[in-house]
Amino acid sequence: MHLYRFFYYHEVAYIYIELIGIKKDTFDLIIDILKEAEKKKKKLGERKNKVYIEDRLLMTIFYLIEYCTYFYIAKSYGIAENICYRNITWIEDILSKHEKFSLSKKKDLLKVKMK
């Protein structure tokens, strides 16, 4: 099942918001960030991932928002559970390190709470 093909043929903004909870512009921005990171990964000599990058992002979104298990997501995409885990953790790492999507550190949150 490749959900990206569904999005590609139905490029209507409300479908993105209804199905995955983010705007199409945000989705495209995340895809651009992930493509840059994947280019760096390929320069290091890693093998090409067989799952589309858009589908990997959707797997991560479903994991984070709907609390689906790796097993469930892997079976819906027809891949092994460990590949699903690797894809999701890679995307989480890339986005958490990026300046536009980085989370506040715990120390910063505690300082705000103390004031």
Backbone as a ProteinNet text record, in pm:
[ID]
protein_1_A
[PRIMARY]
MHLYRFFYYHEVAYIYIELIGIKKDTFDLIIDILKEAEKKKKKLGERKNKVYIEDRLLMTIFYLIEYCTYFYIAKSYGIAENICYRNITWIEDILSKHEKFSLSKKKDLLKVKMK
[TERTIARY]
84.4	0	88.9	76.5	153.6	57.1	46.9	-45.1	-2.2	129.2	174.9	110.3	90.8	25.4	-114.4	-183.8	-316.2	-305.3	-206.1	-188.8	-145.2	-64	-14.6	-130	-222.6	-333.4	-443.8	-449.4	-552.8	-485.3	-423.9	-349.4	-443.9	-533.5	-626.8	-580.8	-570.1	-511.5	-590.3	-722	-800.5	-777.1	-736	-708.9	-590.9	-489.7	-374.5	-417.2	-495.9	-537	-630.4	-723.1	-819.2	-753.2	-665.4	-607.9	-489.6	-401.1	-280.6	-264.7	-350.4	-349.6	-249.6	-183.6	-93.6	-125.5	-84.9	-109.8	-15.1	-56.2	24.5	158.8	159.9	285.4	384.8	335	420.5	471.7	383.4	422	533.7	518.9	620.7	752.6	745.6	866.5	941.4	869	931.5	995.1	926.2	979.6	1111.4	1118.6	1242.3	1356.8	1327.4	1429.2	1478.3	1385.1	1421.5	1500.3	1467.2	1541.5	1685.8	1705.8	1843.1	1920.7	1855.4	1921.5	1951.1	1862.3	1884.5	2001.2	2017	2132.2	2262.7	2266.3	2386.5	2410.7	2302.7	2313.5	2367.8	2324.3	2371	2518.5	2565	2706.9	2795.6	2740.3	2816.2	2818.4	2742.8	2746.4	2637.8	2533.9	2425.5	2336	2271.2	2182.6	2057.2	1999	1876.1	1760.8	1676.5	1559.1	1451.9	1386.2	1287	1150.8	1129.9	1002.7	1015.7	914.6	916.8	933.7	1002	1024.9	892.5	798.1	667.5	593.7	604.6	541.4	609.5	740.8	811.5	766.5	742.8	692.5	551.3	468.5	332.7	335.3	427.2	440.2	472.4	562.8	601.7	485	411.9	296.3	191.2	163.4	65.8	115.1	244.4	300	286.1	316.6	314.7	174.2	87.3	-45.1	-146	-146.4	-248	-200	-75	-18	-27.9	-8.3	-6.9	123.8	120.5	243.2	325.6	455.5	542.2	491.4	443.5	392.1	275.4	180.8	63	102.2	189	231.5	309.8	398.1	478.9	390.7	290.4	200.8	118.2	79	1.7	83.2	215.4	302.1	370.3	353.6	413.2	563.9	613.7	757.2	778.4	904.3	936.3	927	902.5	885.5	1013.2	1129.1	1254.6	1282.5	1240.7	1257.3	1166.5	1046.1	953.1	1012	1067.5	1129.7	1245.9	1332.7	1447.3	1403.5	1300.9	1252.3	1194.8	1114.2	1049	1151.7	1244.5	1343.8	1437.7	1469.2	1553.4	1485	1355.5	1281.4	1268.5	1240	1231.8	1363.4	1475.1	1606.7	1634.6	1606	1631.7	1548.4	1420.2	1332.5	1362.1	1400.3	1430	1558.7	1650.6	1776.2	1763.3	1659	1642.8	1592.8	1641.1	1607.4	1459	1390.5	1249.5	1157.4	1204	1119.8	1177.8	1282.2	1345.9	1256.8	1262.5	1185.2	1268	1199.3	1269.4	1334.8	1448.1	1516	1443	1457	1387.4	1429.7	1557.7	1606.4	1537.8	1520	1453.3	1308.8	1242.2	1102.9	1091.5	1187.9	1186.3	1210.5	1297.4	1321.9	1196.3	1123.6	999.4	896.6	890.3	794.1	826.2	955.3	997.7	960.8	959.2	928.3	784.8
-117.5	0	123.9	206.3	329	446.3	506.2	617.7	740.1	752.6	870.2	877	763.5	764.3	823.7	793.5	852.1	1003.9	1053.3	1196.9	1260.5	1189.8	1244.7	1268.3	1174.9	1188.7	1279	1299.9	1383.7	1497.7	1589	1697.5	1805.3	1766.8	1860.5	1882.8	2008.4	2040.2	1980.9	1975.9	1927.8	1779.3	1702.5	1559.9	1544.2	1628.2	1620.8	1650.6	1755.5	1794.8	1690.5	1639	1541.7	1409	1359.5	1227.2	1226.6	1324.1	1317.3	1433.3	1532.1	1638.5	1750.3	1755.7	1867.1	1923.9	2048.8	2114.5	2059.9	2072.4	2022.8	2095.1	2225.7	2301.2	2248.4	2216	2160.4	2023.5	1943.3	1810.6	1822	1913.8	1933.2	1983.8	2070.8	2120.2	2006.2	1919.4	1805.5	1712.1	1690.9	1605.1	1662.3	1793.6	1855.9	1834.6	1848.1	1826.9	1682.4	1589.5	1447.8	1409.9	1471.9	1443.4	1491.7	1607.2	1655.6	1558.7	1511.4	1417.6	1285.3	1244.7	1118.8	1130.5	1248.3	1269.1	1254.9	1311.1	1298.5	1152.5	1080.1	938.9	856.6	889.6	817	844.5	966.3	997.6	911	868.7	782.3	637.3	608.5	476	381.1	433.4	345.8	309.5	194.2	147.1	232.7	233	307.7	236.3	314.6	259.8	231.6	117.9	80.1	145	200	265.4	413.4	467.7	610.1	692.8	805.8	891.5	948.4	972.7	1022.6	918.8	792.3	685.4	667.6	686.2	676.6	785.9	906.5	1015.2	983.7	929.7	892.4	783.4	688.1	584.8	649.5	746.3	814.5	892.8	961.1	1038.4	946.1	835.3	740.8	682.6	659	605.6	707.2	833.3	935	982.1	993.3	1048.7	941.6	831.4	729.3	618.1	623.2	524.1	381.3	368.1	235.2	165	34.5	-40.7	-53.8	-82.9	-105.3	-224.3	-324.4	-443.9	-408.7	-331.2	-293.7	-210.2	-111.8	-25.1	-105.4	-192.6	-273.9	-362.7	-425.1	-511.9	-432.2	-308.2	-229.9	-185.6	-173.3	-134.4	-253	-372.3	-490.8	-497.9	-447.6	-452	-520.3	-548	-611.3	-508.6	-559.1	-471.8	-393.7	-457.7	-387.8	-275	-292	-185.4	-67.8	-98.3	5.1	83.2	11.2	75	165.5	115.9	194.9	321.7	309.5	426	531.7	488.3	582.3	650.4	574.5	636.5	729.2	696.2	784.2	918.7	915.1	1039.2	1118.9	1051.9	1122	1192.1	1124.1	1182.1	1303.5	1292.2	1402.6	1524.1	1503.5	1616.9	1678.1	1596.8	1653.2	1735.6	1705.5	1780.4	1905.4	1914.5	2027.7	2149.5	2268.6	2389.1	2426.6	2393.8	2430.1	2337.8	2217.1	2120.7	2074	2140.4	2093.8	2120.8	2030.2	2044.3	2119.2	2184.4	2254.1	2152.8	2192	2104	2108.4	2002.5	1991.8	2103.8	2140.5	2247.6	2380.2	2409.1	2532.6	2534.6	2421	2412.9	2433.5	2378.3	2394.3	2539.3	2611.6	2751.5	2835.3	2807.1	2880.2	2850.3	2726.4	2685.7	2750.3	2767.7	2827.1	2973.6	3043.3	3187.8	3210.1
0	0	0	-98.8	-105.9	-98.6	19.6	38.9	-38.6	-65.4	-137.6	-275.2	-338.3	-470	-460.1	-350.3	-328.3	-319.4	-242.8	-228.1	-359.7	-436.6	-561.8	-659.4	-665.6	-759	-706.9	-577.3	-516.9	-440.7	-513	-450.2	-399	-312.2	-252.5	-108.9	-69.4	61.5	177.2	166.8	281.2	308.5	208.1	229.7	325.2	310	399.5	543.3	560.1	694.5	754.9	676.7	727.9	763.9	678.4	701.4	797.6	786.6	868.4	964.2	957.4	1056.7	1034.5	919.3	890.9	753	732.1	604.4	498.4	373.1	262.1	254.8	282.9	279.9	383	501.5	606.4	565.7	506.8	459.5	356.4	261.1	157.5	215.9	316.9	382.5	450.8	519	585.5	482.5	371.2	264.6	212.5	192.9	145.5	244.5	373.2	476.9	473.7	459.5	458.5	333.2	219.9	96.7	106.8	170.9	192.3	280.3	386.7	478.2	408.7	319.2	248.1	149.3	88.3	-1	76	198.6	281.5	318.1	342.9	379	262.1	140.5	22.4	-5.1	27.2	7.7	95.8	210.1	300.1	252.3	147.2	88	134.3	197.4	241	123.4	136.5	29.7	20	-99	-121.2	-51.9	12.2	78.6	-26.1	-17	-117.2	-94.7	23.7	54.7	19.6	-49.3	-84	41.9	28.9	144.3	197.1	108.9	149.7	234.3	193.2	270.1	405.2	409.3	537.6	632.7	578.4	662.1	711.5	624.1	665.5	772.2	759.8	863	997.3	996.3	1119.5	1178.1	1092	1140	1200.4	1135	1190.1	1321.9	1331.3	1455.8	1569.5	1541.8	1645.8	1683	1585.1	1611.8	1652.3	1581.2	1606.5	1699.1	1742	1833.8	1779.3	1648.9	1587.8	1624.4	1631.1	1659.7	1532.2	1550.9	1435.1	1354.4	1422.4	1354.9	1263	1313.7	1235.2	1113.2	1135.4	1024.2	921.2	968.4	876.7	790.6	849.7	773	673.4	708.9	613.1	493.2	511.3	400	333.7	388.9	329.5	347.1	459.9	488.6	622.7	654.8	782.8	895.6	1014.8	1130.2	1162.9	1148.5	1178.6	1078.5	954.5	854	888.8	932.1	975.2	1092.8	1189.7	1306.1	1263.5	1175.4	1129.4	1057.7	971.7	898.3	992.3	1087.4	1178.5	1268.7	1324.4	1412.9	1335.9	1210.6	1128.9	1107.8	1072.6	1049.6	1179.2	1290	1418.1	1451.2	1428.2	1456.4	1369.1	1240.5	1147.2	1185.1	1210.8	1240.9	1377.5	1473.5	1605.8	1604.6	1512.7	1503.1	1415.6	1336.1	1245.4	1322.4	1283.1	1359	1352.4	1245.5	1233.9	1313.2	1342.9	1411.9	1544.5	1591.9	1714.8	1835.4	1929.6	2051.3	2154.6	2246.4	2354.2	2446.2	2501.2	2595.3	2728.9	2804.8	2932.2	3027.4	3027.7	3115	3082.2	2952.6	2912.3	2958.8	2949.9	2994.6	3145.4	3221.1	3364.8	3406.3	3333.3	3363.3	3343	3237.2	3209.8	3318.3	3362.1	3463.8	3598.5	3629.4	3756.4	3766.1	3652.6	3652.1	3670.8
[MASK]
+++++++++++++++++++++++++++++++++++++++++++++++++++++++++++++++++++++++++++++++++++++++++++++++++++++++++++++++++++

